[in-house]
Amino acid sequence: MYPNCPNYVPILLALAVFGIVYNRWVERLERRGHDRGYMGLIVALGCTVTLVGAVIIVGLDPIRWVFACFVASGTPMVVGSISRYCRARARQRQQCLDHNDSTIRR
């Protein structure tokens, strides 16, 4: 560490750099459509990295409970995001099959 620089400043700067890089990565995923169905996992990964920074600053004990809270509230969102995507894909496949069937019958 640098003299007169609190220990948390480099960690916060590293998290800010992570946020910039992660945003660019997610933007590329979105442009290519690779985020569909996985946004919950993408958000969870970003939150986990943030919590790692918090562990470095304040220690594991207080963050352990915060992590548990994120898992409890975020797991339904992650599962729901993937489920919604799977249902949407199944609907699209069925629409394609229905369209092909109607085209063949003509």
C-alpha positions as CSV (number, residue, x, y, z in Angstrom):
1,M,0.0,0.0,0.0
2,Y,1.0,3.6,-0.5
3,P,1.5,5.8,2.6
4,N,-1.5,7.8,3.6
5,C,-3.7,5.7,1.3
6,P,-6.4,3.7,3.1
7,N,-6.4,0.0,2.3
8,Y,-9.8,0.2,0.7
9,V,-9.0,2.7,-2.0
10,P,-7.1,0.3,-4.3
11,I,-9.8,-2.3,-3.8
12,L,-12.5,0.1,-4.8
13,L,-10.5,1.2,-7.8
14,A,-10.0,-2.4,-8.8
15,L,-13.8,-3.0,-8.5
16,A,-14.4,0.1,-10.6
17,V,-12.1,-1.3,-13.3
18,F,-13.8,-4.7,-13.0
19,G,-17.1,-2.9,-13.5
20,I,-15.9,-1.2,-16.7
21,V,-14.4,-4.4,-18.2
22,Y,-17.4,-6.5,-17.1
23,N,-19.8,-4.0,-18.7
24,R,-18.0,-4.2,-22.0
25,W,-18.1,-8.0,-21.8
26,V,-21.8,-8.1,-21.1
27,E,-22.4,-5.6,-23.9
28,R,-20.6,-7.9,-26.4
29,L,-22.7,-10.8,-25.1
30,E,-25.9,-8.8,-25.5
31,R,-25.0,-7.7,-29.1
32,R,-24.5,-11.4,-30.1
33,G,-27.6,-12.6,-28.2
34,H,-25.5,-14.8,-25.9
35,D,-26.9,-13.2,-22.7
36,R,-30.4,-14.5,-23.3
37,G,-31.4,-16.8,-20.5
38,Y,-28.2,-16.2,-18.5
39,M,-28.7,-12.6,-17.3
40,G,-29.4,-13.8,-13.8
41,L,-26.1,-15.7,-13.8
42,I,-24.3,-12.6,-15.2
43,V,-25.7,-10.4,-12.4
44,A,-24.8,-13.0,-9.8
45,L,-21.2,-13.2,-11.0
46,G,-20.9,-9.4,-10.8
47,C,-22.4,-9.4,-7.3
48,T,-20.0,-12.2,-6.2
49,V,-16.9,-10.2,-7.4
50,T,-18.2,-7.2,-5.5
51,L,-18.6,-9.3,-2.3
52,V,-15.0,-10.6,-2.7
53,G,-13.9,-6.9,-2.6
54,A,-16.0,-6.4,0.5
55,V,-14.4,-9.5,2.1
56,I,-10.9,-8.0,1.5
57,I,-12.0,-4.8,3.1
58,V,-14.0,-5.9,6.2
59,G,-13.3,-9.6,6.5
60,L,-15.3,-12.8,5.9
61,D,-17.5,-12.9,9.0
62,P,-19.8,-9.9,8.2
63,I,-19.9,-10.7,4.4
64,R,-20.7,-14.3,4.9
65,W,-24.3,-13.3,5.9
66,V,-24.5,-10.8,3.1
67,F,-23.5,-13.5,0.7
68,A,-26.1,-15.9,2.1
69,C,-28.7,-13.1,1.7
70,F,-27.7,-12.6,-2.0
71,V,-27.9,-16.4,-2.6
72,A,-31.4,-16.6,-0.9
73,S,-32.8,-13.7,-2.9
74,G,-30.9,-14.2,-6.2
75,T,-31.3,-17.9,-6.7
76,P,-35.0,-17.6,-7.7
77,M,-34.1,-14.9,-10.2
78,V,-31.3,-17.0,-11.7
79,V,-33.5,-20.1,-12.0
80,G,-36.4,-17.9,-13.3
81,S,-34.3,-16.3,-15.9
82,I,-33.1,-19.6,-17.3
83,S,-36.7,-21.1,-17.1
84,R,-38.2,-18.1,-18.9
85,Y,-35.6,-18.4,-21.7
86,C,-36.2,-22.2,-22.0
87,R,-40.0,-21.6,-22.2
88,A,-39.6,-18.9,-24.8
89,R,-37.3,-21.1,-26.9
90,A,-39.8,-24.0,-26.7
91,R,-42.6,-21.6,-27.8
92,Q,-40.4,-20.5,-30.8
93,R,-39.7,-24.1,-31.8
94,Q,-43.4,-24.9,-31.6
95,Q,-44.4,-21.9,-33.7
96,C,-41.8,-23.0,-36.3
97,L,-43.2,-26.5,-36.3
98,D,-46.8,-25.2,-36.6
99,H,-45.8,-22.9,-39.4
100,N,-44.0,-25.7,-41.3
101,D,-47.0,-28.0,-40.8
102,S,-49.4,-25.4,-42.2
103,T,-47.1,-24.7,-45.1
104,I,-46.8,-28.4,-46.0
105,R,-50.6,-28.9,-45.9
106,R,-51.2,-26.2,-48.5
